[in-house]
């Protein structure tokens, strides 16, 4: 499996080999050995999420209070999507930066986002299916978001697809508004949390 750390630190792309034959194909989108080698600790899975989205659906930008936060390992089981990692950690050297990765059911690449990072995606096809492995369960009191259409973020959503957002995402604050409201994770808290996870593994 090929692993690449993204321009937003503490996010990784995992590209597994795909084995097609006359029956179909086989692929292992998540492999613990490759994950631990890249990240430095195992992924604790407390919840698995499954979403089905029509073309143009945008979900995010979502993040959780850290610690404990919610790390995510995601892949596209069907269809295609643009997956976006946003650094919403106040004090991070890359605060406000994002990276876009195409995930689809051809390459079955996976994407890992450490606790405290923001996550969003847009479905490029109807019936696009996303699978999430999450390090913690859903805690609505600790969940937050910023609008994926924030001009300051500059996420390059395709111009030929009309974004379809939930009411919650459409009315979410901008990154600057979320920072002023003290909703964003702090980089120092996040990195201390990552270090505790690594020490627990050694």
Beta strands, then each sheet from edge to edge (+ up, - down):
strand 1: 2-5
strand 2: 11-15
strand 3: 18-21
strand 4: 24-27
strand 5: 47-53
strand 6: 58-64
strand 7: 72-78
strand 8: 80-86
strand 9: 98-104
strand 10: 110-113
strand 11: 118-123
strand 12: 128-134
strand 13: 143-145
sheet 1: 1+ 2- 10+ 7- 12+ 5-
sheet 2: 3+ 4-
sheet 3: 9+ 8- 11+ 6- 13+
end
